[in-house]
Amino acid sequence: MPLAVALFTVQDIALRRDEEKVNNVVRWSDFDRGGHFAAMEAPDLLLGDIREFFAAFR
């Protein structure tokens, strides 16, 4: 199952390494704004990332 990860203001190199070992990560996005409630804090970034992820499967 393809997996997309979007991190908002969190830079964790170990997290990416561990996720790529266990999951089929096809998209990884790091954002410099947003936060725990990304859908409210940076909806434009989140929506754009979701759209780009699903566009790859058209």
Biopython code that builds the backbone (N, CA, C, O; Angstrom):
import numpy as np
from Bio.PDB.StructureBuilder import StructureBuilder

atoms = [
    (1, "MET", "N", (0.844, -1.162, 0.000)),
    (1, "MET", "CA", (0.000, 0.000, 0.000)),
    (1, "MET", "C", (0.898, 1.237, 0.000)),
    (1, "MET", "O", (1.751, 1.368, 0.878)),
    (2, "PRO", "N", (0.729, 2.139, -0.956)),
    (2, "PRO", "CA", (1.541, 3.354, -0.974)),
    (2, "PRO", "C", (1.188, 4.272, 0.200)),
    (2, "PRO", "O", (0.030, 4.370, 0.607)),
    (3, "LEU", "N", (2.199, 4.929, 0.724)),
    (3, "LEU", "CA", (2.032, 5.801, 1.881)),
    (3, "LEU", "C", (2.630, 7.160, 1.583)),
    (3, "LEU", "O", (3.722, 7.256, 1.023)),
    (4, "ALA", "N", (1.916, 8.210, 1.955)),
    (4, "ALA", "CA", (2.432, 9.566, 1.865)),
    (4, "ALA", "C", (2.549, 10.114, 3.280)),
    (4, "ALA", "O", (1.679, 9.886, 4.119)),
    (5, "VAL", "N", (3.632, 10.838, 3.535)),
    (5, "VAL", "CA", (3.868, 11.426, 4.850)),
    (5, "VAL", "C", (4.064, 12.921, 4.664)),
    (5, "VAL", "O", (4.829, 13.355, 3.803)),
    (6, "ALA", "N", (3.372, 13.700, 5.472)),
    (6, "ALA", "CA", (3.534, 15.154, 5.473)),
    (6, "ALA", "C", (3.879, 15.581, 6.898)),
    (6, "ALA", "O", (3.094, 15.379, 7.824)),
    (7, "LEU", "N", (5.053, 16.169, 7.061)),
    (7, "LEU", "CA", (5.486, 16.647, 8.371)),
    (7, "LEU", "C", (5.425, 18.165, 8.386)),
    (7, "LEU", "O", (5.999, 18.831, 7.525)),
    (8, "PHE", "N", (4.737, 18.690, 9.355)),
    (8, "PHE", "CA", (4.585, 20.131, 9.485)),
    (8, "PHE", "C", (5.417, 20.611, 10.659)),
    (8, "PHE", "O", (5.090, 20.340, 11.815)),
    (9, "THR", "N", (6.478, 21.315, 10.364)),
    (9, "THR", "CA", (7.423, 21.921, 11.319)),
    (9, "THR", "C", (8.163, 20.904, 12.178)),
    (9, "THR", "O", (8.700, 21.271, 13.224)),
    (10, "VAL", "N", (8.208, 19.670, 11.782)),
    (10, "VAL", "CA", (8.965, 18.655, 12.517)),
    (10, "VAL", "C", (10.039, 18.116, 11.590)),
    (10, "VAL", "O", (9.736, 17.632, 10.500)),
    (11, "GLN", "N", (11.259, 18.195, 12.004)),
    (11, "GLN", "CA", (12.357, 17.647, 11.215)),
    (11, "GLN", "C", (12.938, 16.478, 11.995)),
    (11, "GLN", "O", (13.674, 16.681, 12.961)),
    (12, "ASP", "N", (12.618, 15.273, 11.590)),
    (12, "ASP", "CA", (13.072, 14.083, 12.297)),
    (12, "ASP", "C", (13.618, 13.082, 11.288)),
    (12, "ASP", "O", (12.857, 12.341, 10.667)),
    (13, "ILE", "N", (14.919, 13.062, 11.129)),
    (13, "ILE", "CA", (15.557, 12.192, 10.148)),
    (13, "ILE", "C", (15.338, 10.722, 10.494)),
    (13, "ILE", "O", (15.130, 9.899, 9.602)),
    (14, "ALA", "N", (15.384, 10.389, 11.773)),
    (14, "ALA", "CA", (15.202, 8.999, 12.191)),
    (14, "ALA", "C", (13.808, 8.490, 11.838)),
    (14, "ALA", "O", (13.646, 7.330, 11.461)),
    (15, "LEU", "N", (12.810, 9.350, 11.959)),
    (15, "LEU", "CA", (11.442, 8.949, 11.621)),
    (15, "LEU", "C", (11.352, 8.522, 10.163)),
    (15, "LEU", "O", (10.751, 7.494, 9.850)),
    (16, "ARG", "N", (11.942, 9.298, 9.284)),
    (16, "ARG", "CA", (11.885, 8.952, 7.861)),
    (16, "ARG", "C", (12.590, 7.630, 7.581)),
    (16, "ARG", "O", (12.063, 6.782, 6.861)),
    (17, "ARG", "N", (13.750, 7.458, 8.135)),
    (17, "ARG", "CA", (14.504, 6.223, 7.927)),
    (17, "ARG", "C", (13.704, 5.009, 8.401)),
    (17, "ARG", "O", (13.643, 3.991, 7.712)),
    (18, "ASP", "N", (13.101, 5.123, 9.564)),
    (18, "ASP", "CA", (12.329, 4.002, 10.114)),
    (18, "ASP", "C", (11.072, 3.728, 9.298)),
    (18, "ASP", "O", (10.735, 2.568, 9.058)),
    (19, "GLU", "N", (10.383, 4.763, 8.874)),
    (19, "GLU", "CA", (9.164, 4.574, 8.083)),
    (19, "GLU", "C", (9.467, 3.933, 6.736)),
    (19, "GLU", "O", (8.715, 3.074, 6.275)),
    (20, "GLU", "N", (10.554, 4.338, 6.108)),
    (20, "GLU", "CA", (10.886, 3.778, 4.799)),
    (20, "GLU", "C", (11.302, 2.314, 4.887)),
    (20, "GLU", "O", (11.193, 1.583, 3.902)),
    (21, "LYS", "N", (11.773, 1.878, 6.043)),
    (21, "LYS", "CA", (12.120, 0.469, 6.223)),
    (21, "LYS", "C", (10.876, -0.412, 6.277)),
    (21, "LYS", "O", (10.889, -1.539, 5.782)),
    (22, "VAL", "N", (9.803, 0.097, 6.878)),
    (22, "VAL", "CA", (8.634, -0.715, 7.174)),
    (22, "VAL", "C", (7.481, -0.490, 6.191)),
    (22, "VAL", "O", (6.653, -1.381, 6.004)),
    (23, "ASN", "N", (7.416, 0.669, 5.571)),
    (23, "ASN", "CA", (6.281, 1.026, 4.718)),
    (23, "ASN", "C", (6.731, 1.343, 3.303)),
    (23, "ASN", "O", (7.916, 1.556, 3.043)),
    (24, "ASN", "N", (5.781, 1.369, 2.406)),
    (24, "ASN", "CA", (6.018, 1.740, 1.014)),
    (24, "ASN", "C", (5.800, 3.248, 0.866)),
    (24, "ASN", "O", (4.766, 3.688, 0.364)),
    (25, "VAL", "N", (6.779, 4.027, 1.307)),
    (25, "VAL", "CA", (6.668, 5.487, 1.275)),
    (25, "VAL", "C", (6.945, 5.958, -0.148)),
    (25, "VAL", "O", (8.055, 5.810, -0.660)),
    (26, "VAL", "N", (5.923, 6.527, -0.777)),
    (26, "VAL", "CA", (6.066, 7.016, -2.146)),
    (26, "VAL", "C", (6.130, 8.538, -2.206)),
    (26, "VAL", "O", (6.471, 9.111, -3.241)),
    (27, "ARG", "N", (5.803, 9.187, -1.099)),
    (27, "ARG", "CA", (5.846, 10.652, -1.056)),
    (27, "ARG", "C", (6.162, 11.093, 0.371)),
    (27, "ARG", "O", (5.557, 10.624, 1.335)),
    (28, "TRP", "N", (7.122, 12.004, 0.476)),
    (28, "TRP", "CA", (7.507, 12.549, 1.778)),
    (28, "TRP", "C", (7.592, 14.056, 1.626)),
    (28, "TRP", "O", (8.333, 14.558, 0.781)),
    (29, "SER", "N", (6.833, 14.781, 2.443)),
    (29, "SER", "CA", (6.818, 16.239, 2.353)),
    (29, "SER", "C", (7.126, 16.847, 3.715)),
    (29, "SER", "O", (6.522, 16.479, 4.723)),
    (30, "ASP", "N", (8.069, 17.777, 3.731)),
    (30, "ASP", "CA", (8.399, 18.544, 4.932)),
    (30, "ASP", "C", (7.966, 19.988, 4.693)),
    (30, "ASP", "O", (8.300, 20.583, 3.669)),
    (31, "PHE", "N", (7.229, 20.540, 5.636)),
    (31, "PHE", "CA", (6.739, 21.909, 5.511)),
    (31, "PHE", "C", (7.289, 22.750, 6.650)),
    (31, "PHE", "O", (7.499, 22.254, 7.757)),
    (32, "ASP", "N", (7.520, 24.023, 6.371)),
    (32, "ASP", "CA", (8.085, 24.912, 7.390)),
    (32, "ASP", "C", (7.018, 25.667, 8.187)),
    (32, "ASP", "O", (7.345, 26.424, 9.101)),
    (33, "ARG", "N", (5.778, 25.468, 7.850)),
    (33, "ARG", "CA", (4.710, 26.060, 8.660)),
    (33, "ARG", "C", (3.579, 25.049, 8.804)),
    (33, "ARG", "O", (3.531, 24.043, 8.097)),
    (34, "GLY", "N", (2.694, 25.329, 9.712)),
    (34, "GLY", "CA", (1.658, 24.368, 10.062)),
    (34, "GLY", "C", (2.003, 23.812, 11.429)),
    (34, "GLY", "O", (2.821, 24.398, 12.139)),
    (35, "GLY", "N", (1.428, 22.748, 11.799)),
    (35, "GLY", "CA", (1.709, 22.165, 13.107)),
    (35, "GLY", "C", (0.853, 20.941, 13.332)),
    (35, "GLY", "O", (0.488, 20.237, 12.391)),
    (36, "HIS", "N", (0.542, 20.699, 14.575)),
    (36, "HIS", "CA", (-0.235, 19.517, 14.938)),
    (36, "HIS", "C", (-1.610, 19.521, 14.265)),
    (36, "HIS", "O", (-2.119, 18.469, 13.877)),
    (37, "PHE", "N", (-2.197, 20.688, 14.130)),
    (37, "PHE", "CA", (-3.509, 20.816, 13.486)),
    (37, "PHE", "C", (-3.325, 21.425, 12.097)),
    (37, "PHE", "O", (-3.834, 22.510, 11.817)),
    (38, "ALA", "N", (-2.606, 20.731, 11.245)),
    (38, "ALA", "CA", (-2.242, 21.257, 9.930)),
    (38, "ALA", "C", (-3.451, 21.631, 9.087)),
    (38, "ALA", "O", (-3.395, 22.594, 8.322)),
    (39, "ALA", "N", (-4.532, 20.894, 9.212)),
    (39, "ALA", "CA", (-5.726, 21.188, 8.411)),
    (39, "ALA", "C", (-6.305, 22.559, 8.751)),
    (39, "ALA", "O", (-6.943, 23.185, 7.904)),
    (40, "MET", "N", (-6.094, 23.026, 9.958)),
    (40, "MET", "CA", (-6.572, 24.363, 10.345)),
    (40, "MET", "C", (-5.475, 25.417, 10.216)),
    (40, "MET", "O", (-5.761, 26.573, 9.903)),
    (41, "GLU", "N", (-4.234, 25.030, 10.453)),
    (41, "GLU", "CA", (-3.137, 25.985, 10.481)),
    (41, "GLU", "C", (-2.557, 26.275, 9.095)),
    (41, "GLU", "O", (-2.111, 27.393, 8.839)),
    (42, "ALA", "N", (-2.555, 25.306, 8.218)),
    (42, "ALA", "CA", (-2.002, 25.486, 6.871)),
    (42, "ALA", "C", (-2.788, 24.640, 5.874)),
    (42, "ALA", "O", (-2.227, 23.741, 5.247)),
    (43, "PRO", "N", (-4.086, 24.921, 5.722)),
    (43, "PRO", "CA", (-4.912, 24.083, 4.833)),
    (43, "PRO", "C", (-4.453, 24.103, 3.386)),
    (43, "PRO", "O", (-4.626, 23.113, 2.675)),
    (44, "ASP", "N", (-3.876, 25.200, 2.936)),
    (44, "ASP", "CA", (-3.402, 25.278, 1.555)),
    (44, "ASP", "C", (-2.273, 24.290, 1.304)),
    (44, "ASP", "O", (-2.239, 23.649, 0.253)),
    (45, "LEU", "N", (-1.355, 24.158, 2.243)),
    (45, "LEU", "CA", (-0.258, 23.203, 2.087)),
    (45, "LEU", "C", (-0.758, 21.766, 2.122)),
    (45, "LEU", "O", (-0.365, 20.945, 1.294)),
    (46, "LEU", "N", (-1.617, 21.471, 3.075)),
    (46, "LEU", "CA", (-2.135, 20.113, 3.218)),
    (46, "LEU", "C", (-2.949, 19.694, 1.997)),
    (46, "LEU", "O", (-2.758, 18.597, 1.473)),
    (47, "LEU", "N", (-3.838, 20.542, 1.549)),
    (47, "LEU", "CA", (-4.670, 20.215, 0.390)),
    (47, "LEU", "C", (-3.826, 20.024, -0.864)),
    (47, "LEU", "O", (-4.054, 19.090, -1.633)),
    (48, "GLY", "N", (-2.866, 20.896, -1.069)),
    (48, "GLY", "CA", (-1.992, 20.759, -2.231)),
    (48, "GLY", "C", (-1.212, 19.454, -2.210)),
    (48, "GLY", "O", (-1.049, 18.808, -3.245)),
    (49, "ASP", "N", (-0.733, 19.068, -1.040)),
    (49, "ASP", "CA", (0.022, 17.828, -0.914)),
    (49, "ASP", "C", (-0.857, 16.609, -1.163)),
    (49, "ASP", "O", (-0.431, 15.664, -1.828)),
    (50, "ILE", "N", (-2.069, 16.620, -0.641)),
    (50, "ILE", "CA", (-2.999, 15.509, -0.864)),
    (50, "ILE", "C", (-3.350, 15.390, -2.345)),
    (50, "ILE", "O", (-3.394, 14.290, -2.896)),
    (51, "ARG", "N", (-3.594, 16.515, -2.974)),
    (51, "ARG", "CA", (-3.923, 16.500, -4.411)),
    (51, "ARG", "C", (-2.776, 15.954, -5.240)),
    (51, "ARG", "O", (-2.994, 15.159, -6.154)),
    (52, "GLU", "N", (-1.548, 16.373, -4.928)),
    (52, "GLU", "CA", (-0.396, 15.887, -5.680)),
    (52, "GLU", "C", (-0.191, 14.391, -5.484)),
    (52, "GLU", "O", (0.182, 13.688, -6.423)),
    (53, "PHE", "N", (-0.431, 13.904, -4.283)),
    (53, "PHE", "CA", (-0.281, 12.475, -4.007)),
    (53, "PHE", "C", (-1.248, 11.656, -4.853)),
    (53, "PHE", "O", (-0.840, 10.695, -5.505)),
    (54, "PHE", "N", (-2.520, 12.027, -4.848)),
    (54, "PHE", "CA", (-3.516, 11.244, -5.581)),
    (54, "PHE", "C", (-3.425, 11.461, -7.094)),
    (54, "PHE", "O", (-3.873, 10.603, -7.854)),
    (55, "ALA", "N", (-2.863, 12.574, -7.551)),
    (55, "ALA", "CA", (-2.712, 12.799, -8.986)),
    (55, "ALA", "C", (-1.751, 11.779, -9.606)),
    (55, "ALA", "O", (-1.848, 11.465, -10.792)),
    (56, "ALA", "N", (-0.841, 11.278, -8.805)),
    (56, "ALA", "CA", (0.123, 10.290, -9.304)),
    (56, "ALA", "C", (-0.551, 8.968, -9.647)),
    (56, "ALA", "O", (0.021, 8.158, -10.375)),
    (57, "PHE", "N", (-1.749, 8.738, -9.138)),
    (57, "PHE", "CA", (-2.452, 7.472, -9.359)),
    (57, "PHE", "C", (-3.538, 7.569, -10.406)),
    (57, "PHE", "O", (-4.322, 6.633, -10.558)),
    (58, "ARG", "N", (-3.609, 8.649, -11.120)),
    (58, "ARG", "CA", (-4.613, 8.814, -12.173)),
    (58, "ARG", "C", (-4.204, 8.095, -13.409)),
    (58, "ARG", "O", (-4.927, 8.120, -14.406)),
]
sb = StructureBuilder()
sb.init_structure("model")
sb.init_model(0)
sb.init_chain("A")
sb.init_seg("    ")
for serial, (resi, resn, name, xyz) in enumerate(atoms, 1):
    if name == "N":
        sb.init_residue(resn, " ", resi, " ")
    sb.init_atom(name, np.array(xyz, "f"), 0.0, 1.0, " ", f" {name:<3s}", serial, name[0])
structure = sb.get_structure()
